[in-house]
Amino acid sequence: MTHAPVSFDCPDPLRPHLILNMPRPLSVKPKEPAEVTVLKLDALLDQLCVPSNKDAELADSIFQRAAAYHQTVYGSAQQFVRNLQSRDHRVDSAAGLTIVSGLAGAGKTQLMTRLCALIGSHTTVEVSPLLGAIRCTPAVYQRIHESTSVRAALLGLTGTEVAPRMGPSLKQLRDDIARLLFRRRCALIVLDELQHLTLSANANSRLTELLLSICQLGPPVIVTCNYSMLHRLDARNQEDKQRLMSDVRFLDPVPPDTEDWGAYCGALDTLLNNIIDFSFAKASQAFWELCAGLRRVARMVIVRAYRCVRAEGRKRMQLSDLRAAYVATGFAGVREDVEHLLSRGFSDPRLPMHLRPPGIKSSDSVLELNRAVDTVRQNRITAEVVRSTLTPAERAHVEATRSTAAQTGPSKTKAGRKPRRPQSVEEFAAG
C-alpha cells in the first residue's frame, strides 16, 4: 500500500514553539570545580533561545515557504513514486535563495537551528513496499567552516550515507544530490556561517559558485552570514547580484525598554538565579549598554564576569562584576565593536564594514536602536558632567555606599516595602 508523504503546517503562533525546551536553571554543586561550573554556564547560555517578535515573523515566513514547497512537490503520492523510480528525474526549477544577515552575535544560528529542528519533527517512514522505508528529512542544516570547498559543502548536505558514490564532476554531483534530496522529501536547505567559506576579500568566485549550485538543487535555500559576506557579494557583477541578493533579510539586535529585551532578561533571571545577587530585568538598560543587544556579547560578558567572581572566592555575581568584565583589557576586542555601535549608532556609514550592511538600512528597529544609542550617549555625557562637579570625598562616598549595598543585598522593611537603593553617579545624573 502506498502512503502519501506527510504534509506539515506552520504552527500559529510560531514563537512559543521556538522557545520550547528551555534549559533548566544552573545548579552549582558544593564541591564542583569552578571551571566546570563556568563551562556549564557557557553551555547553558548557548542553548538559551528567546527570539524577538520580528525574529519569529522571519522564521514564520521561512516555515511557510518550506511547507508550501513540500505540499507542491511531494503532495501527490503517485507522482512522487513515479518520479522517484525514474532514473531521468531532474529538478528543473529552483525555489529561490534568501540571505539572512546581521551583526555577529545577533542570534542567526540559534534561530535557524531551532527552526530546522521544528521543521524536522515532521517525518514519514514508508512510501511503498517496492521502494521500502525512506526516512524523510524536511530540513537540511549545514554549517560552513573555513576549509570547506564547494564540493565538500554540497556533500555535507547528504551526510555520509551515499557520499562515496556521488558523481565526479560538479554537474553530476549536483544532479545526484538533487535526486537524493527529492527522495528524502527535503523542503528546506540552510547554510550557516557562510562568511567562513573564504577569508579573502577578492576570492568571491568560490562563494558565488556554491550559492548558484545550491540554488539548482530544488528546495528553498536559506543562507545566514555576517555583513562581511554581503560586502563581498555586493562587489560582484550586477548579474550575480540580481540572482543572489534579490531577497536579503536582516536580524537586528533587540532594543532596550522593549518587551523582547525584557523577556530575554527575565529568562536570564530564571536560569541564573542561583549565582546572581541582582535582577537582569531591573537592570535591563545597564545590561544592554554592555552588549548593545547582541546575545553572543551578552553571553561572553556574563561568563567572563562569573569566572572572575569564582577566582576571587565568591559564588554570586553583582552587576558591578559585569561592568568590570566589560572594561577588562582582555575584552577590548569585543568592547571595541560595542563602543562603535553605541557612539555612532547602527546606521552610520562611518562604521567598519563588518558592522554595517551595504547601503543604508533604515528599518523601524534600526531607528529604535539609534534612539536608544542617543539616550546612552546623553546619559554618559551627563554622568561625566556630574562626576566632574563632585569632590573626591563625595565621589568616594557614593561609590562606597553603593558597594556596601551591593554586598549586603536588599533588606525588606515593615509592610514588605524595600528601601530605596543608593544611586550611582550615572543614575543620579539620569534623573
C-alpha positions as CSV (number, residue, x, y, z in Angstrom):
1,M,0.0,0.0,0.0
2,T,1.3,3.4,-1.0
3,H,1.4,6.2,1.6
4,A,1.4,9.8,0.7
5,P,4.2,12.0,2.1
6,V,3.1,13.8,5.2
7,S,2.4,17.5,4.8
8,F,3.0,19.9,7.6
9,D,1.6,23.3,8.5
10,C,3.2,26.2,10.3
11,P,2.1,26.5,14.0
12,D,0.2,29.7,14.7
13,P,1.7,31.4,16.5
14,L,5.2,30.1,15.9
15,R,7.2,31.9,18.6
16,P,6.2,29.7,21.5
17,H,7.4,26.6,19.6
18,L,10.8,28.2,19.0
19,I,11.2,28.8,22.8
20,L,10.3,25.2,23.7
21,N,12.8,23.1,25.7
22,M,14.0,26.0,27.8
23,P,17.2,24.8,29.6
24,R,17.0,24.2,33.3
25,P,18.4,26.8,35.8
26,L,22.1,26.5,36.5
27,S,22.9,24.3,39.6
28,V,26.1,24.7,41.5
29,K,27.3,21.7,43.4
30,P,29.2,22.3,46.7
31,K,32.5,20.6,45.7
32,E,32.3,21.2,42.0
33,P,35.5,22.9,40.5
34,A,34.9,26.5,39.5
35,E,35.9,26.0,35.9
36,V,33.4,23.1,35.5
37,T,30.6,25.4,36.6
38,V,31.9,28.1,34.2
39,L,31.7,25.7,31.3
40,K,28.2,24.6,32.3
41,L,27.2,28.3,32.4
42,D,28.6,28.9,28.9
43,A,26.8,25.9,27.5
44,L,23.6,26.9,29.2
45,L,23.6,30.4,27.8
46,D,24.4,29.0,24.4
47,Q,21.2,26.9,24.5
48,L,19.1,29.9,25.5
49,C,16.9,30.9,22.6
50,V,14.3,33.7,23.2
51,P,13.6,35.1,19.7
52,S,12.0,38.5,19.4
53,N,8.7,39.0,17.7
54,K,10.4,40.2,14.5
55,D,12.7,37.1,14.5
56,A,9.6,34.9,14.9
57,E,8.0,36.7,11.9
58,L,11.0,35.9,9.8
59,A,11.0,32.2,11.0
60,D,7.3,32.0,10.2
61,S,7.8,33.2,6.6
62,I,10.6,30.6,6.1
63,F,8.4,27.9,7.6
64,Q,5.5,28.8,5.3
65,R,7.8,28.6,2.2
66,A,9.0,25.2,3.3
67,A,5.5,23.9,3.9
68,A,4.3,25.3,0.6
69,Y,7.2,23.6,-1.3
70,H,6.6,20.3,0.5
71,Q,2.9,20.3,-0.4
72,T,3.5,21.3,-4.0
73,V,6.4,18.9,-4.9
74,Y,5.6,16.0,-2.6
75,G,1.9,16.3,-2.2
76,S,0.9,13.7,-4.8
77,A,1.9,10.2,-3.7
78,Q,1.6,8.7,-7.2
79,Q,3.6,11.3,-8.9
80,F,6.2,11.2,-6.1
81,V,6.7,7.4,-6.5
82,R,6.8,7.8,-10.3
83,N,9.5,10.4,-10.2
84,L,11.4,8.5,-7.6
85,Q,11.5,5.4,-9.7
86,S,12.6,7.4,-12.8
87,R,16.3,7.5,-13.5
88,D,15.9,10.7,-15.6
89,H,14.2,12.6,-12.8
90,R,15.6,16.2,-12.5
91,V,14.6,19.2,-10.5
92,D,14.1,21.8,-13.2
93,S,13.0,24.8,-11.1
94,A,14.6,26.3,-8.0
95,A,12.6,27.8,-5.2
96,G,14.9,30.7,-4.6
97,L,17.6,32.0,-2.3
98,T,17.1,34.0,0.9
99,I,20.0,35.6,2.7
100,V,19.6,36.2,6.4
101,S,22.3,38.6,7.6
102,G,23.0,40.7,10.6
103,L,25.7,41.7,13.1
104,A,27.9,38.9,14.6
105,G,26.1,37.6,17.6
106,A,22.6,38.7,16.7
107,G,21.2,35.2,17.1
108,K,21.1,33.9,13.5
109,T,22.5,30.5,14.2
110,Q,20.2,29.9,17.2
111,L,17.1,30.8,15.2
112,M,18.0,28.7,12.2
113,T,18.9,25.6,14.2
114,R,15.7,25.8,16.3
115,L,13.7,26.3,13.1
116,C,15.3,23.3,11.4
117,A,14.6,21.2,14.4
118,L,11.0,22.3,14.4
119,I,10.5,21.5,10.7
120,G,12.5,18.3,11.1
121,S,10.0,17.0,13.6
122,H,7.6,16.2,10.6
123,T,8.7,12.8,9.3
124,T,7.4,9.9,7.3
125,V,8.6,6.3,7.4
126,E,7.3,4.4,4.4
127,V,6.5,5.2,0.8
128,S,5.7,1.8,-0.8
129,P,6.6,-1.9,-0.4
130,L,8.5,-1.6,-3.7
131,L,10.8,1.2,-2.5
132,G,10.9,0.2,1.1
133,A,11.4,2.5,4.0
134,I,12.6,6.0,3.3
135,R,13.3,8.5,6.0
136,C,12.0,12.0,5.4
137,T,14.4,14.9,6.1
138,P,12.3,18.0,5.6
139,A,15.1,20.4,6.6
140,V,18.9,20.1,5.9
141,Y,21.3,22.2,8.1
142,Q,24.9,22.6,7.0
143,R,27.5,24.7,8.9
144,I,30.3,26.1,6.8
145,H,33.9,26.0,8.0
146,E,37.0,27.8,6.7
147,S,38.4,24.7,4.9
148,T,35.1,23.9,3.2
149,S,35.3,23.6,-0.6
150,V,32.3,23.8,-2.9
151,R,32.2,20.1,-3.4
152,A,32.6,19.4,0.4
153,A,29.7,21.8,1.1
154,L,27.5,20.0,-1.4
155,L,28.4,16.6,0.0
156,G,27.7,17.9,3.5
157,L,24.0,18.1,2.5
158,T,23.9,14.4,2.1
159,G,25.7,13.2,5.2
160,T,27.9,10.1,4.9
161,E,25.3,7.7,3.6
162,V,25.9,7.9,-0.2
163,A,28.8,10.4,-0.4
164,P,31.3,8.0,-1.9
165,R,29.0,7.1,-4.9
166,M,28.5,10.7,-5.9
167,G,29.4,11.8,-9.5
168,P,32.9,13.0,-10.2
169,S,32.0,16.3,-11.9
170,L,30.3,19.2,-10.2
171,K,27.3,18.9,-12.5
172,Q,26.9,15.2,-11.9
173,L,27.3,15.8,-8.2
174,R,24.5,18.4,-8.3
175,D,22.2,16.0,-10.1
176,D,22.9,13.2,-7.7
177,I,22.3,15.4,-4.6
178,A,19.1,16.8,-6.2
179,R,17.7,13.3,-6.6
180,L,18.8,12.3,-3.1
181,L,17.1,15.4,-1.5
182,F,14.0,14.6,-3.5
183,R,14.0,11.0,-2.2
184,R,14.2,12.4,1.3
185,R,11.5,14.9,0.6
186,C,13.7,17.8,1.6
187,A,11.8,21.1,1.8
188,L,14.4,23.5,3.1
189,I,18.2,23.9,2.9
190,V,20.0,26.1,5.5
191,L,23.7,27.1,5.1
192,D,25.0,28.7,8.2
193,E,28.1,30.9,8.7
194,L,28.7,31.2,5.0
195,Q,31.2,34.0,5.5
196,H,33.7,31.4,6.6
197,L,33.8,29.8,3.1
198,T,36.6,32.3,2.1
199,L,38.5,34.8,4.1
200,S,39.9,36.6,1.1
201,A,38.2,39.8,0.1
202,N,38.9,39.1,-3.6
203,A,38.3,35.4,-3.8
204,N,34.5,35.6,-4.3
205,S,34.2,33.2,-7.2
206,R,34.0,30.1,-4.9
207,L,31.3,31.8,-2.9
208,T,29.2,32.6,-6.0
209,E,29.8,29.1,-7.4
210,L,28.5,27.5,-4.2
211,L,25.4,29.7,-4.0
212,L,24.4,29.1,-7.6
213,S,25.0,25.4,-7.3
214,I,22.9,25.1,-4.1
215,C,20.0,27.1,-5.8
216,Q,19.8,24.4,-8.5
217,L,19.0,21.6,-6.1
218,G,15.4,22.5,-5.9
219,P,14.3,23.3,-2.3
220,P,14.2,26.8,-0.8
221,V,17.7,27.8,0.3
222,I,18.4,30.0,3.4
223,V,21.9,31.4,3.9
224,T,23.0,33.0,7.1
225,C,26.0,35.3,7.1
226,N,27.5,38.4,8.6
227,Y,27.7,41.7,6.9
228,S,31.2,40.9,5.7
229,M,29.9,38.4,3.1
230,L,27.2,40.8,1.9
231,H,30.0,43.3,1.0
232,R,31.8,40.5,-0.9
233,L,28.6,39.7,-2.9
234,D,28.0,43.4,-3.4
235,A,31.4,43.6,-5.2
236,R,30.3,41.0,-7.8
237,N,28.9,42.0,-11.2
238,Q,25.4,43.1,-11.5
239,E,24.1,39.8,-12.9
240,D,25.3,37.8,-9.9
241,K,23.9,40.4,-7.5
242,Q,20.5,40.2,-9.1
243,R,20.4,36.4,-8.8
244,L,21.9,36.2,-5.3
245,M,20.8,39.4,-3.5
246,S,17.2,39.7,-4.6
247,D,15.9,38.6,-1.1
248,V,18.0,39.8,1.8
249,R,16.6,39.8,5.4
250,F,18.2,41.3,8.4
251,L,18.2,40.2,12.1
252,D,18.8,43.3,14.2
253,P,19.7,43.4,17.9
254,V,16.8,43.8,20.3
255,P,16.4,47.5,21.5
256,P,16.2,48.2,25.3
257,D,13.0,49.1,27.0
258,T,11.1,46.6,24.8
259,E,9.0,43.5,25.6
260,D,11.5,41.3,23.7
261,W,14.5,42.5,25.7
262,G,12.6,42.2,28.9
263,A,11.7,38.6,28.0
264,Y,15.4,37.8,27.4
265,C,16.5,39.4,30.7
266,G,13.7,37.6,32.5
267,A,14.9,34.3,31.1
268,L,18.4,35.1,32.4
269,D,17.0,35.8,35.9
270,T,15.4,32.4,35.9
271,L,18.4,30.4,34.6
272,L,21.0,32.2,36.7
273,N,19.0,32.7,39.9
274,N,21.5,30.6,41.9
275,I,24.6,32.7,41.0
276,I,23.4,36.3,40.9
277,D,22.5,38.9,43.6
278,F,20.7,41.3,41.2
279,S,18.0,41.2,38.6
280,F,18.7,41.4,34.9
281,A,15.2,42.6,34.3
282,K,15.5,45.5,36.7
283,A,19.0,46.4,35.3
284,S,18.0,45.8,31.7
285,Q,19.1,49.2,30.4
286,A,22.5,49.0,32.1
287,F,23.0,45.4,30.9
288,W,22.0,46.4,27.3
289,E,24.8,49.1,27.3
290,L,27.3,46.3,27.9
291,C,26.3,44.3,24.8
292,A,24.3,46.6,22.5
293,G,21.6,44.0,22.4
294,L,23.9,41.3,20.9
295,R,23.2,37.9,22.5
296,R,26.7,36.5,22.0
297,V,28.4,39.5,23.6
298,A,25.9,39.3,26.5
299,R,26.9,35.6,27.0
300,M,30.6,36.5,26.9
301,V,30.2,39.3,29.4
302,I,28.3,37.0,31.9
303,V,30.8,34.1,31.5
304,R,33.8,36.3,31.9
305,A,32.3,38.0,35.0
306,Y,31.4,34.7,36.6
307,R,34.9,33.3,36.0
308,C,36.4,36.3,37.7
309,V,33.9,36.0,40.6
310,R,34.9,32.4,41.2
311,A,38.6,33.3,41.0
312,E,38.1,35.7,43.8
313,G,36.5,33.0,46.0
314,R,32.9,34.3,45.7
315,K,29.9,32.4,44.3
316,R,27.4,35.1,43.3
317,M,27.7,37.9,40.8
318,Q,26.8,41.6,41.2
319,L,26.0,44.0,38.4
320,S,29.4,45.7,39.1
321,D,31.1,42.4,38.2
322,L,29.6,42.6,34.7
323,R,30.8,46.2,34.3
324,A,34.3,45.1,35.5
325,A,34.3,42.2,32.9
326,Y,33.3,44.6,30.2
327,V,36.1,47.1,30.8
328,A,38.8,44.5,31.3
329,T,41.8,44.6,29.0
330,G,41.2,41.1,27.7
331,F,37.7,42.1,26.5
332,A,38.9,45.1,24.4
333,G,38.4,43.3,21.1
334,V,34.7,42.7,21.7
335,R,34.2,46.0,23.5
336,E,35.5,47.9,20.5
337,D,32.6,46.8,18.4
338,V,30.0,47.6,21.1
339,E,31.5,51.1,21.6
340,H,31.4,51.7,17.9
341,L,27.7,51.0,17.8
342,L,27.0,53.0,21.0
343,S,28.9,56.0,19.8
344,R,27.8,56.2,16.2
345,G,24.5,54.3,16.1
346,F,23.5,51.3,13.9
347,S,23.2,53.0,10.5
348,D,26.2,55.4,10.4
349,P,28.2,54.9,7.1
350,R,31.4,55.5,9.0
351,L,31.0,52.2,10.9
352,P,33.5,49.5,10.0
353,M,32.3,47.2,7.2
354,H,31.6,44.3,9.5
355,L,29.2,46.4,11.5
356,R,27.1,47.8,8.6
357,P,25.4,46.3,5.6
358,P,25.9,47.5,2.0
359,G,23.9,50.7,1.5
360,I,21.7,52.5,4.1
361,K,19.2,50.4,6.1
362,S,16.5,52.5,7.9
363,S,14.0,50.0,9.3
364,D,11.9,50.7,12.3
365,S,14.1,48.5,14.5
366,V,17.2,50.4,13.4
367,L,15.6,53.8,14.2
368,E,14.6,52.5,17.6
369,L,18.2,51.3,18.2
370,N,19.5,54.6,17.2
371,R,17.2,56.4,19.6
372,A,18.5,54.1,22.4
373,V,22.0,54.9,21.4
374,D,21.2,58.6,21.6
375,T,19.9,58.1,25.2
376,V,23.0,56.1,26.2
377,R,25.3,58.8,24.8
378,Q,23.3,61.6,26.5
379,N,23.4,59.7,29.9
380,R,27.1,59.2,29.6
381,I,27.8,62.9,28.9
382,T,25.5,64.0,31.8
383,A,27.2,61.5,34.1
384,E,30.6,62.8,33.3
385,V,29.5,66.4,33.9
386,V,28.0,65.4,37.3
387,R,31.1,63.4,38.2
388,S,33.3,66.4,37.4
389,T,31.3,68.6,39.8
390,L,31.7,66.2,42.8
391,T,34.5,66.5,45.2
392,P,36.7,63.4,45.7
393,A,35.1,62.8,49.1
394,E,31.6,63.0,47.7
395,R,32.6,60.6,44.8
396,A,34.1,58.1,47.2
397,H,31.1,58.3,49.5
398,V,28.7,57.5,46.6
399,E,30.8,54.5,45.4
400,A,31.3,53.2,48.9
401,T,27.6,53.4,49.7
402,R,26.7,51.6,46.5
403,S,29.3,48.9,47.1
404,T,28.1,48.3,50.6
405,A,24.5,48.0,49.5
406,A,25.5,45.5,46.7
407,Q,27.4,43.3,49.2
408,T,24.7,43.2,51.9
409,G,21.8,42.8,49.4
410,P,18.3,44.3,49.7
411,S,16.5,44.0,53.0
412,K,12.8,44.5,53.5
413,T,11.3,47.0,55.9
414,K,7.9,46.8,57.5
415,A,4.9,46.1,55.4
416,G,7.2,44.3,52.9
417,R,8.5,47.5,51.3
418,K,12.1,47.7,50.0
419,P,14.3,50.6,50.9
420,R,15.5,52.8,48.1
421,R,18.8,51.6,46.7
422,P,21.6,54.2,46.8
423,Q,22.1,55.7,43.4
424,S,25.3,55.6,41.4
425,V,26.7,58.7,39.7
426,E,25.2,57.6,36.4
427,E,21.8,57.0,37.9
428,F,21.9,60.3,39.8
429,A,22.8,62.1,36.6
430,A,20.0,60.4,34.7
431,G,17.4,61.6,36.9
